[in-house]
Amino acid sequence: MLPDRRGYFKAFGGKFVPETLISALEELESEYKKAKKDKNFIRQLNYYLKEYAGRPTPLYFAKNLSKHLGYKVYLKREDLLHTGAHKINNTLGQILLAIRMKKERIIAETGAGQHGVATATVAAMFGLKCDIYMGKEDIERQRLNVFRMKLLGANVIPVSSGSQTLKDAINEAIRDWVTNVRTTHYIIGSTVGPHPYPMIVRDFQSIIGKETKIQILKNEKKLPDYLIACVGGGSNALGLFFPFFKNREVKFIGVEAAGKGLSSGKHSATLVGGKIGVLHGSKSKVLEDRFGQIKTAYSIAAGLDYPGVGPEHAYYQKIGRAKYVSVTDKEALEGFRMLALTEGIIPALEPAHAIFYLKKLKGKLKKDSVVIVCLSGRGDKDLDIVMDYGKNQGEI
Ligand SMILES: *Cc1c(COP(=O)(O)O)cnc(C)c1O
């Protein structure tokens, strides 16, 4: 099973970090391996996932959308979780690991603030000190989430280097971790970073796919034909896909953000439009310019706005296990409205990309084909953005 012992998914992954972090990564990996087999840890994690976060989430048969599209659509309702997205699955798992390792301080990076909020939430609940790195530009764009983190007792540290966005915040968080590694655990928010993070985050998010498998077998008495999820760093997608990896008949589609269009250069479609490279401690695909500099990613959905992607996705793409496509801002807004109008569910702009892609399958599937979409988060956080954009109203 991948990753291998060195943290590689064949050609992708690894640990490209300063020497001082190697022992911290090894400590994390060995603690995680012990925790995974520890009944107490598993019981504790399941307790918080259920009683605090609200699992299991429903697998909802979207009847109206299905009728509209001509095949069966189910939505995995991660939007109903505490804090409004799947990120809490991972932050709960990682803070329990941090407590096992007797760390007294948590750091994290955040772009849109979603991972920052999920981290500040669990840090407040478990009473750990929490510092969140956030680009200055993002702090201005995401004032409400900054306020939320502060209400939860976290300290938000502005990052003014580079493009003052997520990738710079990650660099600063890594720098902090190098200095304070004995007392501090770094909670990475997606299936990215050096080994063992991509594996740990995938495993904590796999609860999504494990529940889905049980639920769909109960409802349909068969496995789904397609699993579809949006891909930023790739954690909600891998959480859904991974438990179905060996079920070859189940097709995976990852939807990236094409922003203003791939040819405009303003996008975040790393798998569709990127190259192989190293970013934030692992080898995967990245967005870089012709001089090899990391480009600033762009998407209307802040959670997809990242110039890298998890190494396991690069591997799935290479072996053809998953197909990766991209959807523009404009199309995602169409997906957003389509779900609101047909099902009365306002999605976050990230999964709205996956919802839009359903339209591309219209007319190509049989009436009883089953497609499951990971509804990774709810749309409350995005209403301002949609309101500003809101000229072309309502066609579905
Ligand atoms: C952060 C976020 C994403 C993107 O992150 P992944 O690691 O790719 O899942 C997607 N949807 C929502 C709602 C998010 O908050």
Ligand as a Chemical Component Dictionary entry (heavy atoms), coordinates in Angstrom:
data_LIG
# 
_chem_comp.id                   LIG 
_chem_comp.type                 NON-POLYMER 
_chem_comp.pdbx_formal_charge   0 
_chem_comp.three_letter_code    LIG 
# 
loop_
_chem_comp_atom.comp_id 
_chem_comp_atom.atom_id 
_chem_comp_atom.alt_atom_id 
_chem_comp_atom.type_symbol 
_chem_comp_atom.charge 
_chem_comp_atom.model_Cartn_x 
_chem_comp_atom.model_Cartn_y 
_chem_comp_atom.model_Cartn_z 
_chem_comp_atom.pdbx_ordinal 
LIG C1 C1 C 0 -10.446 23.814 1.813  1  
LIG C2 C2 C 0 -11.626 23.392 1.067  2  
LIG C3 C3 C 0 -11.528 22.632 -0.114 3  
LIG C4 C4 C 0 -10.217 22.284 -0.774 4  
LIG O1 O1 O 0 -9.354  21.494 -0.022 5  
LIG P1 P1 P 0 -9.090  19.974 -0.358 6  
LIG O2 O2 O 0 -7.956  19.629 0.530  7  
LIG O3 O3 O 0 -8.758  19.866 -1.807 8  
LIG O4 O4 O 0 -10.317 19.223 -0.013 9  
LIG C5 C5 C 0 -12.684 22.202 -0.731 10 
LIG N1 N1 N 0 -13.892 22.528 -0.241 11 
LIG C6 C6 C 0 -14.040 23.258 0.875  12 
LIG C7 C7 C 0 -15.411 23.578 1.353  13 
LIG C8 C8 C 0 -12.913 23.723 1.574  14 
LIG O5 O5 O 0 -13.074 24.453 2.680  15 
# 
loop_
_chem_comp_bond.comp_id 
_chem_comp_bond.atom_id_1 
_chem_comp_bond.atom_id_2 
_chem_comp_bond.value_order 
_chem_comp_bond.pdbx_ordinal 
LIG C1 C2 SING 1  
LIG C2 C3 SING 2  
LIG C2 C8 DOUB 3  
LIG C3 C4 SING 4  
LIG C3 C5 DOUB 5  
LIG C4 O1 SING 6  
LIG O1 P1 SING 7  
LIG P1 O2 DOUB 8  
LIG P1 O3 SING 9  
LIG P1 O4 SING 10 
LIG C5 N1 SING 11 
LIG N1 C6 DOUB 12 
LIG C6 C7 SING 13 
LIG C6 C8 SING 14 
LIG C8 O5 SING 15 
# 
